[in-house]
Amino acid sequence: MGLGKFVEVGRVVKINYGPQEGKLATIIEILNDKRVLIDGPTTGVQRQVIPIRRLTLTKFNLKGATRGARTGVITKAIKKNDPFTQYQNTIAAKKVAKKALRAKLTDFDRFRVMILRKRRSALLSTQLKALRKNNAGGKSAAQAKGGNKKK
Amino acid sequence: MPAKKRTVRIGNWYKSDDEKVHFVRKRKAPRPAKLRKIVPGQVLILLSGRFQGKRVVFLKQLKSGLLLVTGPFKINGVPLKRVNSAYVIPTSTKVDVTGVNANQIDDDYFKRTQAQRRKNEQGFWAKRGELTAEQQTAEKTRLDGKRNTQKSVDAALITAIKKTQLLKQYLGARFTIGKTTRPHELVF
């Protein structure tokens, strides 16, 4: 395991604990081995001191963040190159979003998801059967997927 | 001739002076239960009784405080029924009930008729065949009347339900809890 993510000025972090749980911010200053100053003007995180223990480091960095930079400077840097939207496109962020969406499903939504999953599975199995018949013996890599949405 | 004595009939039971009356109901009629935000047309999940887990459509609150619901009958077999709002989970799904007329249905609709009560009096041994011909025809007309009311109420409801995809199947299915479902975390 290489040392990939460092606690450094500009590191994009995710807050794990506390009232701001789930939000992203950038490290502005390192105070000691346990606390940092973070700021997230575009993500709704107030400039604050927070223990490192409450953060997860992401692999993204905010270019143009200097040590102790004020919120205005940070906002400008974000406008130039936004690492927060880059983070939302990662698989980890998408999983979190999916989980949040699933938690919001109503009873009727859950029923519809169940029906759609069954339909998709039925489509897949008929396609697979047809492919198996055609390629008797060979494993087919290409499987046509049904056009159904899955939440 | 001795004076006629006035006699007071003492029954078998009379109140002693120091008898405590534990609970005196001041209100003669029960107060209808306050309806937590349940709206006509809302789909409810029944939690107890023969139809547990069934999803039904709420029509209105009756004077007794009970909720009037219907399956609709054709969709899930639940007839016009009174239900206690405590044994119900309201979901966020709503059906358009503007065309549904349930005005003529109230608590009296569900009252047991004389014939029914008489039948129950005979108890276990009473069989359907033992009704007189008159009673049988009365029963038949009563049940036909009920079927017609059911149909008339459900007709508009079913056309409204058919407009939403999968809603009919949703109402036909029961709500179940599996091993991994956490009811306290579910959004209804």
Chai-1 contact restraints between the chains, C-beta under 6 A:
chainA,res_idxA,chainB,res_idxB,connection_type,confidence,min_distance_angstrom,max_distance_angstrom,comment,restraint_id
A,K104,B,V187,contact,1.0,0.0,6.0,A-B,restraint_1
A,T106,B,S92,contact,1.0,0.0,6.0,A-B,restraint_2
A,T106,B,V187,contact,1.0,0.0,6.0,A-B,restraint_3
A,D107,B,T91,contact,1.0,0.0,6.0,A-B,restraint_4
A,D107,B,F188,contact,1.0,0.0,6.0,A-B,restraint_5
A,F108,B,T93,contact,1.0,0.0,6.0,A-B,restraint_6
A,F108,B,Y170,contact,1.0,0.0,6.0,A-B,restraint_7
A,F111,B,Y170,contact,1.0,0.0,6.0,A-B,restraint_8
A,R112,B,L166,contact,1.0,0.0,6.0,A-B,restraint_9
